[in-house]
């Protein structure tokens, strides 16, 4: 019979040619979907005829340790940006470590308060220092009576010294007596009379430097005193007591009330 096949002594019916083609058309769409969804992983793939292919891509094994540089002539497959990422991560870690380990710097201490400006140290124009024979008496008015300076007892031709650093502004006779005037810082001016000047106007002098010789004949000097130096001080147009320049204010330390005996903490 033309449409039957004999197998193992048995005769099985063979589908007609037209029926086989129809079945192939019905199965073909399903076979492609099944091949895409049902193919086991790692067992191959279905070829065009629907048969399972066992072909596998060959695996190349390398005996080079992981992380070691590639041999000469062979390029590395490491991404080019991976070293940059590692370097960036290392920098971030170091910055975080330094930030956490470095203590915050303390604010700089405040500068100490500026000390009060004190007038320059003055010397007595006659050495050694001595008390005046006549004290200073400020006038009530600019042209009123008074004693505009102090009289210091001395000897004829005794050396007269500059009371402080300054500039000689006058050194000559005035109304029949020798007068020397010195300008000092802070708008101070000292005067010395009667003297024979040994300096000239315009010269700079230092404290204690000789500026003249004392002469007798000052009015108001005691009869028993050979000579007297009239020493004057002026700030601007105001006359001051020159003896105040020889004494600096004393600093008196008061006891701490907490440490005083018989007192407890407040």
For each residue, the residues with C-beta under 8 A, 3 or more apart:
1: 4 11
2:
3: 13 14 15 16
4: 1 11 12 13 14
5: 11 12 14
6: 9 10 11 12
7: 10 11 12
8:
9: 6
10: 6 7
11: 1 4 5 6 7
12: 4 5 6 7
13: 3 4
14: 3 4 5
15: 3 19 20 23
16: 3 19 20
17: 20 21
18: 21 22
19: 15 16 22 23
20: 15 16 17 23 24
21: 17 18 24 25
22: 18 19 25 26
23: 15 19 20 26 27
24: 20 21 27 28
25: 21 22 28
26: 22 23 29 30
27: 23 24 30 31
28: 24 25 31 32
29: 26 32 33
30: 26 27 33 34
31: 27 28 34 35 46 50
32: 28 29 35 36
33: 29 30 36 37
34: 30 31 37 38
35: 31 32 38 39 45 46 50
36: 32 33 39
37: 33 34
38: 34 35
39: 35 36 43 44 45 46 52
40: 43
41:
42:
43: 39 40 52 54
44: 39 52 53 54 55 56
45: 35 39 52 53 55
46: 31 35 39 50 51 52 53
47: 50 51 52 53
48:
49:
50: 31 35 46 47
51: 46 47
52: 39 43 44 45 46 47
53: 44 45 46 47
54: 43 44
55: 44 45
56: 44
57:
58:
59:
60:
61:
62:
63:
64: 68 70 71
65: 68
66:
67:
68: 64 65
69: 76
70: 64 74 75 76
71: 64 74
72:
73:
74: 70 71
75: 70
76: 69 70
77:
78: 82
79: 82
80: 83
81: 84 85
82: 78 79 85 86
83: 80 86 87
84: 81 87 88
85: 81 82 88 89
86: 82 83 89 90
87: 83 84 90 91
88: 84 85 91 92
89: 85 86 92 93
90: 86 87 93 94
91: 87 88 94 95
92: 88 89 95 96
93: 89 90 96 97
94: 90 91 97 98
95: 91 92 98 99
96: 92 93 99 100
97: 93 94 100 101
98: 94 95 101 102
99: 95 96 102
100: 96 97
101: 97 98
102: 98 99
103:
104:
105:
106:
107:
108:
109:
110:
111:
112:
113:
114:
115: 118
116:
117:
118: 115 248
119: 122 186 188 245
120: 164 165 184 185 186 207
121: 164 207 248
122: 119 163 164 207 242 245 246
123: 127 161 162 163 164 207 208 246
124: 127 128 129 130 152 163 246
125: 152 160 161 162 163 190 192 229 231
126: 129 130 152 154 158 160 161 214 229
127: 123 124 159 161
128: 124
129: 124 126 246
130: 124 126 152 153
131:
132: 135 150 151 152 153 243
133: 151 152 153 221 222 225 228
134: 147 150 151 220 228
135: 132 147 150 241 243
136: 147 148 149 150 239 240 241 242 243
137: 146 147
138: 146 148 239 241
139: 142 143 144 145 146 148 239
140: 144 145 146
141: 144
142: 139 237
143: 139
144: 139 140 141
145: 139 140
146: 137 138 139 140 239
147: 134 135 136 137 150
148: 136 138 139 232 234 239
149: 136 191 230 231 232 233 239 242
150: 132 134 135 136 147 230 231 241 242 243
151: 132 133 134 218 220 221 228 229 230 231
152: 124 125 126 130 132 133 228 229 231
153: 130 132 133 221 222 225 227 228
154: 126 158 214 225 226 227 228 229
155: 158 214 226 227
156: 214 215 216 226 227
157: 213 214 215
158: 126 154 155 213 214 227
159: 127 210 213 214
160: 125 126 180 192 195 210 211 212 213 214 229
161: 123 125 126 127 207 208 209 210 211
162: 123 125 165 166 182 205 206 207 208 209 210 211
163: 122 123 124 125 182 184 190 207 231 242 245
164: 120 121 122 123 182 184 188 190 207 245
165: 120 162 184 185 204 205 206 207
166: 162 182 183 184 185 190 204 205
167: 182 183 202 203 204 205
168: 171 180 181 182 199 200 201 202 203 204 205 211
169: 181 182 183 189 201
170: 174 179 180 181 201
171: 168 179 180 181 197 199 200 201 211 212
172: 178 179 197 201
173: 176 177 178 179
174: 170 177 178 179 193
175:
176: 173
177: 173 174 193 194 215 217 218
178: 172 173 174 193 194 195 196 197 212 215
179: 170 171 172 173 174 191 192 193 194 195
180: 160 168 170 171 191 192 193 195 197 199 211 212
181: 168 169 170 171 189 190 191 192
182: 162 163 164 166 167 168 169 189 190 191 192 205 211
183: 166 167 169 188 189
184: 120 163 164 165 166 188 189 190
185: 120 165 166 188
186: 119 120 235
187: 235 236
188: 119 164 183 184 185 233 234 235
189: 169 181 182 183 184 233 234 235
190: 125 163 164 166 181 182 184 231 232 233 242
191: 149 179 180 181 182 230 231 232 233 234
192: 125 160 179 180 181 182 195 211 212 229 230 231
193: 174 177 178 179 180 218 229 230
194: 177 178 179 214 215 216 217 218 230
195: 160 178 179 180 192 211 212 213 214 215 229
196: 178 212 213 215
197: 171 172 178 180 200 211 212
198: 210 211 212 213
199: 168 171 180 203 205 211 212
200: 168 171 197 203
201: 168 169 170 171 172
202: 167 168
203: 167 168 199 200
204: 165 166 167 168
205: 162 165 166 167 168 182 199 209 211
206: 162 165 209
207: 120 121 122 123 161 162 163 164 165
208: 123 161 162
209: 161 162 205 206
210: 159 160 161 162 198
211: 160 161 162 168 171 180 182 192 195 197 198 199 205
212: 160 171 178 180 192 195 196 197 198 199
213: 157 158 159 160 195 196 198
214: 126 154 155 156 157 158 159 160 194 195 227 229
215: 156 157 177 178 194 195 196 227
216: 156 194 221 226 227
217: 177 194 227
218: 151 177 193 194 221 227 228 229 230
219:
220: 134 151 228
221: 133 151 153 216 218 225 227 228
222: 133 153 225 228
223:
224:
225: 133 153 154 221 222 228
226: 154 155 156 216
227: 153 154 155 156 158 214 215 216 217 218 221
228: 133 134 151 152 153 154 218 220 221 222 225
229: 125 126 151 152 154 160 192 193 195 214 218
230: 149 150 151 191 192 193 194 218
231: 125 149 150 151 152 163 190 191 192 242
232: 148 149 190 191 239 242
233: 149 188 189 190 191 239 240 241 242 245
234: 148 188 189 191 237 238 239 240
235: 186 187 188 189 238 240
236: 187
237: 142 234
238: 234 235
239: 136 138 139 146 148 149 232 233 234
240: 136 233 234 235 244
241: 135 136 138 150 233 244
242: 122 136 149 150 163 190 231 232 233 245 246
243: 132 135 136 150 246 247
244: 240 241 247
245: 119 122 163 164 233 242
246: 122 123 124 129 242 243
247: 243 244
248: 118 121
249:
250:
251:
252:
253:
254:
255: 259 260
256: 259 260
257: 260 263 266
258: 263 265 266
259: 255 256 263
260: 255 256 257 263
261:
262:
263: 257 258 259 260
264:
265: 258
266: 257 258
